[in-house]
């Protein structure tokens, strides 16, 4: 599939590794100027930058749990690049916090940290990006959710809840932003072969995870990234509000 993002500026949150890194790479190969966001790992973000095709890319840092840092980052991007055409809300954290075995303090901390980064952070980043997109006449937003929003996450309920909230946010904003030529889409991957999932996939439970799909494997980051690019492309406008499952039929819903 050929994509064309020539002269488009694309901000990918959490682009220092995994799905975010591959998404940034594919956007660059399609001609985009990519803004690589990271929180702590500047070395990994620099590795992403070095793997991008073309030129005109930027690297930005912000803690997504910090609303002021988000606003400053987006304002800096707008000042340096003039416009923001695509936002990919990819960054997220996953922390197990089983209710049966942790303390109340640990429970509260897990929920606060997860919701702050996985839901409130993207909400604030979207708010700041929409201010730019409205002024320039439109834009695209793609949220990276999870099948856990539908299937449940017994060991990490805050993660499942944060992704369900991200789905609902995307659908709500798709309705309110369409008149401004801003289109909002969501992809919901299952397990993806990234460093985040490496420990599970290499454990005795790995085969069980792979066999959840009739394909007998988990997704490659490129498969999720290509879906992100498709949704961010011209011609996908009538998919606004949609949640696209990328889980190899490991979890089916109607």
N, C-alpha and C positions, 0 to 999 in steps of 0.2 A: 504494500500500500504506500503510495506516494503522498507525502505531506508537504505543504508549502507555508512556512512561517517567515518568509523573507521580510525583514524590517520590523518584525514583531518583537516586543520586549516581554519576556516571560519570567515571572518570579516563581521559583520552586522552593517551598519551605522544606527543610530537612533534606537538602540535596547533597549532603556529605557522604551518604552511603545508601545502599539498598535500592528500593524503588525510586527514591528521589534522585539518586545519582544517575541511574539509567534513563529516567525521564528527562533529566537535564541534557544528557548526551544525545538523545533522539531529537529533542527540540533543536539543539545546535546543528545537528546534521540536516535538519529541515530548514536551516537558514535563520533561526531565531537568535536574538541576543538574549542570553540567559543570565538571570540574577540568581546566583547560588547562595541560598540561605543556610546558615548553620548556627548552632548555639554555642557549644563548647569546643568541638574538635576542629580547629582551624587547619591542622595538617591534612585531615581527611577532606575538608572542603577544598583545599588547594589541589589535592589529588584529582578531585572532580574537575576543577578548572582546567587542569592540564590535559584532561581527556576530552575536552569539548572541541568540536570542529569550529572552524571559522574564527572570528574575532569579535570584539565589542562586548565581551562578557564581564560581569562584575560579581564580586563576592561580598556578602553582607552578613552581619552578625546581629542576632537579637534573641533574647530569652522570651519565648512565646507566653510565658506566665507573667510577663511585665508589659502592661498596656502602653506605658510611655515609650519603652524600647521599640515596640511594634510601630507606633506612630512615627517615631524618629526614623526608623528604617524605611518605611514607605515614603516619607517626605524626602529622604535622601535619594532614593531611587528615582522619584519623580523629578527632582532637581537635576540629577546627573543625566537622566535618559530621556526626559521630556514627556514620556507617556508610558502607561502600563497596560498591555493588551491582554495578558493571560496571567491568572493567579492559580497555582496548584497548591492546595492545602494538603500537603503530604506529611508533614512532621507529626510525630506522635510518640508516646511512650507506652510500654506494656510492663506492668509490675504485678506479679501474683500476690494476692492478699486473701487467701481462703478464710471465710468467716468462721469456720470451725476451729481455727488454730491460732489466730493472732489476737493481740490485745486491742482494746477499744482505741487507744492512742494510735496504734499502727493502722487500724482500720480508717480512722479519720484522715491520717496523713496520706494514705494511698488514694483515697477518694479526692481529697483536695488537690493533690499533685496531678493526678490523672485528668480530672475534669479541667483543671487550669490550662494544661498543655494541649489536650486533645479536643476540647470543645470551646472553651472561652478564648483560648489563643487564636484558633481559626476564625472565631466570630469577630474578634477585634481586628485581625488582619484583613478579613473580608470587608469590614466597615471602612477601614482606611483605604483599601484598594478601590472600593466602590466610589468613594469621593473623587478619586482620579478618573475612573472610568466614565462616570457621569459627565464630567467636564469635557472629556474628549469624544463623547458620543457613543460609547459602548465598550464591551469587553467580554471576556470569558472567565468563568471560575469553575475549577474542577476540584472536588473534594475527594480525598482518598479515605474511604471508610473501611469496613471489614464485614465479613460474613458473621462475625461474632455479634453484630448488632441484631441479627435475626435468630441465630442459633443459640446464643447465650454463651457466657464465659464463666463457668462455675468457679474457676480458680482466680479469676480477675474480673469480678462483676463491674467494677468502675470502668474498665476498658470497654466492655460491651455496652454499658450505658452511655459512655462518651461517644461511641460511634453511632449508636441509635440517635443520640441528640444531634450529631453532625448530619445524619440523613434528614432528620426533620428540619433542621436549619436550612439545608440546601433546598428542600422542597418549598419551604415558606418563602425564601428569598427568590426562588425562580418565579414565583407568582408576582411578587412586588417589583422585581427588577426588569422583567421582560419589556415593559413599555419604554425603558431607557436603553434598549438594545444591549442589555447585559444578560447573559445566559449562564445558568448554573446547573452543573451536572455532578454526579457522584459515581465513583467506582467502588465496588465492595469486593476486594480480593479475599480468597481463603488463604491457606498457607502459601507462602512464596519463598523460594530458595534464596534467602538473604542471610547476612550474618546474624540478624535478629532471631531467625528461626533455626540457626545452625545447631544449637545445643540440642533442641528437640529432635531435629531430623537425623542427627547422628547418634541418638540414644536408642535404647531398645524399643522405644515407642515410635521410632521413625517409620517403620514399615506400616504400622497401623495408620499413621497420618497419611502416608502416600496412598494407601488403599482406600481411603475415604472417597477418592475420586475413581470412577471407572477407567480413567486413563492410567491409573497406577502410579501417579507422580503428583508433585505439587507444581505450582506455576513458576515459570521463570520471570524475573523482574521485567524483561522485555515485553512479555505478554500483557502485563498490567500497564506498562508505560505506553505501549501502542494504543491501548484503549483510551488512555488519558489524551493522547495527541488527537485521536479521532474526535473525541468529544469537544476538544478545544478548537477544532477546525471549522472553517466556514462550511455551511451545509448541514450542520448538526443542530441548528437552532430549535427545531421542533422536538428535539429530545430534552429540552430544558425541563428540569425537575425530575428527570429519570434517575434511577439507581441501577447501575449495570453490574450484575454479578460476574466476577471473573474467578470462579472457584472450581472449574473443571467438573461441574455437576456433583461436587462433594456435598453441597447443601442446596436443595431445590425448594423454592417457595412459589406460591401463587398469589 
